[in-house]
Amino acid sequence: MSTINRITVTSLLAILLTGCGNLNPLSWFAADDESEQPAELTDITEEVELRRRWSVKVGNGQGDNYTMLTPAIEGNTIYAASENGNVLAINAESGDVIWRNRTRETITGGVGVGNGLVMFGTEDAEVFVLDQSDGSLLWQTGVSSEVLSAPQTNGDVVVLQTVDDKLIALDAESGEQRWIYETTLPTLTLRGTSKPIFSNGVVIAGFSNGTLVAVSADDGIWRWEERVAVPQGRYDIERVIDVDGDLLVENNVVLASSYQGNLMGFDIQTGRIVWGMEGSSYHGLATGFGNIYVCNDRGHVIAIRSNSDNEIWRNESLDLREVTAPTPFGNFIAVADFEGYVHLLSQVDGRIVGRARVDGDGVRSRMVTSNNTLYAFGNSGRLTALAIQ
């Protein structure tokens, strides 16, 4: 049974009467029957030990907004931003702060890194681009609405998605608008957008109406469009099918997931469907060991054999614990939960083999990895580097 079907009629009406068109998916569980409680953690046989290498405070972290600010790594530097405007560049090995920019902006989308730029978007519908070497401001410009995911760049344009479902390209040097692609915005959407990706001269983006669109990076001309999900149901809230998880490119196939929809793979050049199965997730997918990994809307971690609908294993022990997107880490899959625990699952059979707590306020954003280190950005703003002992 999906999350939508478990919401009471009273809660549904309360949401609709507020006029809210942008919903926090995790808050829906609070409106549910009291019997639906997050699973309690049970003891595990610890086969690997996660050791904390260093920890750095990054402002107020995710703040009061339902944000998923995710760090970005390039080379030996990790970049992180907080909701209250702090942007840091940190040595990924030692944890030493290289530079810090206190922007005083309310950051809701970030950070993107590449081609000498550090990029983020704000609640006030502005995009900021900093110099990657020292954090100084290069330019800022206004866009149509709030930015909820990290802007991306190919060195020529900076591309971002706004909460009103516009895909916008800005000149990487000046910030001037180069082109804009618009879709039809549904009445109700999840609060979040997937970040666009560049591949072979095109920009690919997922939208709240359940579609995946590819346009030319140079001029925004449409290349192809395919549906990841089709809206179903009588009420608007039953028809929410956002593509909010980060897209994943592997072997010329772009993998996407949707809420109350499907898990799909599309040929990057043509948009032809090469793989698909039913599934509901507001997170992106991951791959490893010949599998595709997904955390569904209940927090179940699932391994599916690539290019098939063959489920290899499923771990349901983190039911309703608001787990993050899955992150491959060595021989393991790492997820974190609303109580700030990082869990390591075996890629072979899905059993939890290691656990460590990194933030009492929980972890919401996807974890990232580099050089045998796992980086978790806690909701309170604590960025922690973990290694296997």
FIFINU-198853 format. One line per 2 residues: number of its first residue (from 1); for each residue x, y, z of C-alpha. Coordinates in Angstrom, 2 decimals. Example, Ala and Ser with C-alpha at 12.3 -4.5 7.8 and 13.67 -1.06 7.14 Angstrom:
% FIFINU-198853
1> 12.30 -4.50 7.80 ~ 13.67 -1.06 7.14
***
This chain:
% FIFINU-198853
1> 0.00 0.00 0.00 ~ 1.42 3.38 -0.97
3> 1.98 6.32 1.35 ~ -0.85 8.24 -0.31
5> -3.38 5.51 0.36 ~ -2.48 5.47 4.05
7> -3.29 9.15 4.61 ~ -6.65 9.77 6.27
9> -9.35 11.79 4.55 ~ -9.15 14.41 7.32
11> -5.43 14.89 6.77 ~ -5.94 15.07 3.00
13> -8.52 17.84 3.37 ~ -6.29 19.74 5.78
15> -3.48 19.71 3.24 ~ -5.74 20.83 0.40
17> -7.42 23.58 2.42 ~ -4.08 25.18 3.26
19> -3.57 25.73 -0.46 ~ -0.19 24.04 -0.26
21> 0.99 22.85 -3.65 ~ 4.44 21.74 -2.54
23> 4.51 18.88 -0.05 ~ 7.13 17.35 2.23
25> 6.84 13.58 1.61 ~ 8.16 12.64 5.05
27> 5.50 14.71 6.84 ~ 2.75 12.52 5.43
29> 3.68 9.74 7.80 ~ 2.92 12.03 10.74
31> -0.67 12.32 9.51 ~ -1.03 8.57 9.29
33> -2.55 6.08 11.68 ~ -0.64 5.96 14.97
35> -0.02 2.27 14.44 ~ 2.32 3.18 11.59
37> 5.50 3.89 13.54 ~ 9.13 3.77 12.41
39> 10.77 0.42 13.01 ~ 12.87 0.16 16.16
41> 16.50 -0.69 15.52 ~ 17.46 -4.21 16.52
43> 20.91 -5.48 17.49 ~ 23.14 -6.55 14.63
45> 26.21 -8.69 14.37 ~ 28.78 -6.02 13.59
47> 31.04 -7.39 10.89 ~ 32.66 -4.05 10.01
49> 33.32 -0.99 12.12 ~ 32.76 2.53 10.88
51> 35.41 4.88 12.29 ~ 34.99 8.65 12.39
53> 37.98 10.32 10.68 ~ 36.92 13.94 11.16
55> 33.88 16.14 11.62 ~ 33.25 19.78 10.63
57> 30.32 22.05 11.50 ~ 28.69 23.63 8.42
59> 26.28 26.31 9.63 ~ 22.81 25.13 10.60
61> 22.80 22.24 8.12 ~ 19.40 21.57 6.59
63> 17.77 24.27 8.75 ~ 14.03 24.72 9.12
65> 13.17 24.17 5.45 ~ 12.69 20.68 4.07
67> 15.95 20.83 2.15 ~ 18.31 18.09 0.97
69> 21.54 20.03 0.67 ~ 24.10 17.47 -0.46
71> 27.90 17.91 -0.41 ~ 29.85 17.62 -3.65
73> 33.38 16.27 -4.11 ~ 35.92 17.21 -6.75
75> 39.52 16.08 -6.47 ~ 40.59 16.15 -2.84
77> 38.07 18.79 -1.79 ~ 34.53 18.43 -0.51
79> 32.13 21.36 -0.75 ~ 29.12 21.79 1.53
81> 26.47 24.44 2.17 ~ 24.03 25.13 5.00
83> 20.52 26.52 4.81 ~ 21.58 29.72 6.63
85> 24.11 30.63 3.95 ~ 27.47 29.09 4.88
87> 29.44 27.55 2.01 ~ 32.65 25.67 2.83
89> 35.46 24.02 0.92 ~ 37.09 21.33 3.06
91> 40.12 19.12 2.55 ~ 38.52 15.71 2.12
93> 41.48 13.90 3.68 ~ 42.16 16.00 6.77
95> 38.93 17.91 7.37 ~ 40.77 21.25 7.31
97> 38.63 24.16 6.09 ~ 40.17 25.65 2.92
99> 37.75 28.56 2.63 ~ 34.39 29.65 4.00
101> 31.87 32.10 2.53 ~ 29.11 33.36 4.84
103> 26.63 34.50 2.20 ~ 23.67 35.25 4.53
105> 21.37 33.75 1.89 ~ 18.75 31.07 2.58
107> 20.21 28.22 0.55 ~ 17.73 25.60 -0.64
109> 19.54 24.06 -3.62 ~ 23.17 23.05 -3.60
111> 25.94 22.57 -3.94 ~ 27.04 22.04 -7.53
113> 30.75 21.98 -8.41 ~ 32.69 21.89 -11.66
115> 34.81 23.82 -14.16 ~ 36.12 26.13 -11.44
117> 32.64 27.01 -10.15 ~ 30.71 26.36 -6.94
119> 26.97 26.88 -7.45 ~ 23.86 27.07 -5.30
121> 20.28 28.33 -5.44 ~ 18.18 30.11 -2.83
123> 14.70 30.37 -1.40 ~ 14.51 33.88 -2.89
125> 14.88 32.53 -6.44 ~ 18.50 33.49 -7.01
127> 21.48 31.53 -8.29 ~ 24.96 32.25 -6.91
129> 28.23 31.18 -8.46 ~ 31.47 31.28 -6.45
131> 35.08 30.87 -7.50 ~ 36.07 27.30 -6.68
133> 39.58 28.30 -5.61 ~ 38.74 30.86 -2.92
135> 34.94 31.07 -2.55 ~ 34.66 34.63 -3.83
137> 31.44 35.64 -5.59 ~ 31.66 35.59 -9.39
139> 28.03 36.44 -10.15 ~ 24.45 36.08 -9.01
141> 21.20 36.28 -10.94 ~ 17.47 35.90 -10.37
143> 15.37 33.07 -11.75 ~ 11.64 32.33 -11.83
145> 11.23 30.66 -8.42 ~ 12.92 28.82 -5.54
147> 15.74 26.43 -6.43 ~ 15.62 23.08 -4.61
149> 18.44 21.12 -6.22 ~ 22.09 21.73 -7.03
151> 22.83 23.68 -10.24 ~ 25.16 21.90 -12.67
153> 27.61 23.13 -15.30 ~ 29.49 21.92 -18.37
155> 31.69 25.03 -18.38 ~ 29.56 26.80 -20.99
157> 26.20 27.01 -19.20 ~ 24.95 26.61 -15.64
159> 21.73 24.61 -15.65 ~ 19.20 24.44 -12.82
161> 15.61 23.50 -12.08 ~ 13.17 25.70 -10.22
163> 10.27 24.61 -8.06 ~ 7.81 25.83 -10.72
165> 9.19 23.14 -13.07 ~ 11.36 25.27 -15.29
167> 14.74 24.12 -16.58 ~ 16.94 27.20 -17.00
169> 20.39 27.63 -18.55 ~ 22.56 30.61 -17.57
171> 25.78 31.69 -19.22 ~ 28.61 30.27 -17.08
173> 30.67 33.46 -17.32 ~ 28.06 36.20 -16.98
175> 24.95 34.59 -15.49 ~ 22.76 35.86 -18.33
177> 19.88 33.56 -19.30 ~ 20.65 31.52 -22.40
179> 17.48 29.47 -22.65 ~ 14.52 28.12 -20.67
181> 12.45 24.95 -20.99 ~ 9.02 24.78 -19.34
183> 6.64 21.95 -18.50 ~ 3.14 21.81 -17.07
185> 3.22 21.95 -13.27 ~ 0.76 19.61 -11.49
187> -1.54 20.96 -8.77 ~ 0.39 19.15 -6.03
189> 4.03 18.11 -6.04 ~ 6.63 16.85 -3.62
191> 8.98 19.47 -2.21 ~ 12.08 18.75 -4.20
193> 13.52 18.46 -7.69 ~ 16.13 16.17 -9.16
195> 19.27 17.89 -10.38 ~ 19.77 17.99 -14.17
197> 22.66 16.10 -15.75 ~ 24.85 16.68 -18.81
199> 25.61 13.87 -21.24 ~ 26.83 13.92 -24.85
201> 25.76 17.48 -25.53 ~ 22.32 17.24 -23.95
203> 20.80 18.15 -20.61 ~ 18.46 15.58 -19.09
205> 16.00 16.51 -16.34 ~ 13.12 14.90 -14.47
207> 9.95 16.83 -13.71 ~ 7.00 16.84 -11.31
209> 4.63 15.60 -14.00 ~ 6.50 12.30 -14.16
211> 8.41 12.97 -17.38 ~ 12.08 12.80 -18.28
213> 13.16 15.35 -20.89 ~ 16.36 15.77 -22.91
215> 17.23 19.12 -24.52 ~ 20.29 20.47 -26.30
217> 22.77 21.99 -23.85 ~ 23.61 24.74 -26.33
219> 20.16 26.13 -27.06 ~ 17.54 24.17 -25.08
221> 15.99 22.62 -28.19 ~ 13.89 19.55 -27.38
223> 15.51 16.18 -28.17 ~ 13.20 13.64 -26.57
225> 10.67 13.15 -23.78 ~ 9.45 9.98 -22.07
227> 7.21 9.20 -19.11 ~ 8.63 7.63 -15.97
229> 5.12 7.48 -14.47 ~ 1.50 8.12 -15.42
231> -0.78 9.84 -12.87 ~ -3.57 7.68 -11.52
233> -6.35 8.20 -9.02 ~ -9.26 10.55 -8.46
235> -7.64 13.12 -6.18 ~ -4.68 15.39 -6.92
237> -2.75 13.94 -3.99 ~ -3.15 10.45 -5.43
239> -1.71 11.67 -8.72 ~ 1.63 12.89 -7.35
241> 4.34 11.25 -9.50 ~ 7.38 13.50 -9.12
243> 10.78 12.52 -10.47 ~ 12.74 13.89 -7.50
245> 15.65 11.49 -7.05 ~ 18.97 12.26 -8.74
247> 19.31 10.74 -12.20 ~ 22.05 8.18 -12.80
249> 23.91 7.58 -16.07 ~ 25.52 4.22 -16.71
251> 26.57 2.68 -20.03 ~ 24.64 5.25 -22.11
253> 21.49 4.62 -20.12 ~ 19.91 7.16 -17.78
255> 18.15 5.61 -14.77 ~ 15.26 7.43 -13.10
257> 12.69 6.77 -10.39 ~ 9.37 8.39 -9.56
259> 7.06 8.59 -6.60 ~ 4.04 6.27 -6.99
261> 5.30 5.29 -10.42 ~ 8.15 3.30 -11.88
263> 11.88 2.68 -11.99 ~ 13.03 3.21 -15.57
265> 16.06 3.17 -17.82 ~ 16.23 5.18 -21.07
267> 18.72 5.31 -23.92 ~ 20.47 8.68 -23.60
269> 20.50 9.44 -27.32 ~ 16.96 8.44 -28.28
271> 14.95 8.21 -25.05 ~ 13.99 4.65 -25.93
273> 12.94 2.62 -22.88 ~ 15.50 -0.10 -22.22
275> 14.37 -1.19 -18.75 ~ 11.50 -0.61 -16.39
277> 9.46 -1.94 -13.49 ~ 6.92 -0.67 -11.00
279> 8.31 1.09 -7.93 ~ 7.79 4.15 -5.75
281> 10.66 6.28 -4.53 ~ 11.51 9.95 -4.05
283> 15.23 9.04 -4.06 ~ 17.60 8.29 -6.89
285> 19.00 4.87 -7.77 ~ 22.47 3.39 -7.32
287> 24.31 0.52 -8.99 ~ 26.94 -2.06 -8.03
289> 27.68 -5.80 -8.18 ~ 25.46 -6.04 -11.27
291> 22.48 -4.73 -9.31 ~ 20.33 -1.60 -9.19
293> 19.62 -0.37 -5.67 ~ 16.61 1.65 -4.57
295> 15.14 2.86 -1.27 ~ 11.38 2.87 -1.70
297> 8.87 5.21 -0.08 ~ 8.77 3.09 3.10
299> 12.53 2.97 3.53 ~ 12.95 -0.60 2.30
301> 16.33 -1.10 0.63 ~ 15.99 -3.28 -2.47
303> 18.51 -4.84 -4.86 ~ 17.28 -5.60 -8.40
305> 19.32 -7.45 -11.01 ~ 20.31 -4.95 -13.73
307> 18.15 -4.99 -16.88 ~ 15.55 -7.21 -15.25
309> 12.74 -7.13 -12.70 ~ 14.42 -9.87 -10.68
311> 14.59 -8.81 -7.02 ~ 17.82 -10.15 -5.50
313> 17.13 -9.09 -1.93 ~ 15.05 -6.70 0.15
315> 15.79 -5.32 3.62 ~ 12.67 -4.09 5.42
317> 14.24 -3.59 8.85 ~ 14.42 0.21 8.35
319> 10.68 0.53 7.66 ~ 9.48 4.17 7.88
321> 12.86 5.36 9.21 ~ 13.09 7.98 6.44
323> 16.26 6.55 4.98 ~ 18.42 8.44 2.50
325> 19.16 7.45 -1.06 ~ 21.47 4.41 -1.29
327> 25.20 5.07 -1.69 ~ 27.60 2.31 -2.82
329> 30.60 2.17 -0.48 ~ 33.11 -0.57 -1.19
331> 31.34 -3.91 -0.86 ~ 28.42 -2.26 0.90
333> 25.40 -0.03 0.42 ~ 25.21 2.88 2.86
335> 21.99 4.59 3.98 ~ 21.27 6.91 6.90
337> 18.04 7.56 8.80 ~ 16.00 10.15 10.70
339> 17.83 9.40 13.97 ~ 21.24 9.97 12.41
341> 22.35 6.35 12.16 ~ 24.45 5.29 9.17
343> 23.79 1.67 8.18 ~ 26.05 -0.50 6.03
345> 24.30 -3.27 4.11 ~ 26.03 -6.11 2.33
347> 25.65 -5.82 -1.44 ~ 25.48 -9.62 -1.55
349> 22.41 -10.28 0.59 ~ 21.30 -6.97 2.11
351> 21.98 -7.78 5.75 ~ 23.12 -4.86 7.94
353> 26.76 -5.46 8.83 ~ 27.75 -2.12 10.38
355> 26.22 0.93 12.04 ~ 27.34 4.28 13.45
357> 25.50 7.37 14.65 ~ 26.67 10.70 13.23
359> 23.96 13.27 14.06 ~ 21.22 13.24 16.68
361> 19.06 15.43 14.43 ~ 19.13 12.83 11.67
363> 20.51 12.64 8.16 ~ 18.34 13.54 5.17
365> 20.68 14.18 2.25 ~ 22.36 11.49 0.19
367> 25.83 10.51 1.40 ~ 28.83 10.76 -0.93
369> 32.05 8.77 -1.17 ~ 35.64 9.24 -2.31
371> 38.92 7.39 -1.68 ~ 37.43 4.77 0.65
373> 35.73 7.43 2.77 ~ 32.01 7.98 3.32
375> 30.79 11.52 3.99 ~ 27.50 12.10 5.85
377> 26.00 15.59 6.17 ~ 23.74 15.59 9.24
379> 20.64 17.75 9.50 ~ 22.23 19.82 12.30
381> 25.13 20.78 10.01 ~ 27.73 18.26 11.09
383> 29.70 16.92 8.09 ~ 31.38 13.67 9.11
385> 33.97 11.57 7.31 ~ 33.76 7.83 8.02
387> 36.08 4.98 7.09 ~ 35.87 1.23 7.61
389> 38.12 0.07 10.45
***
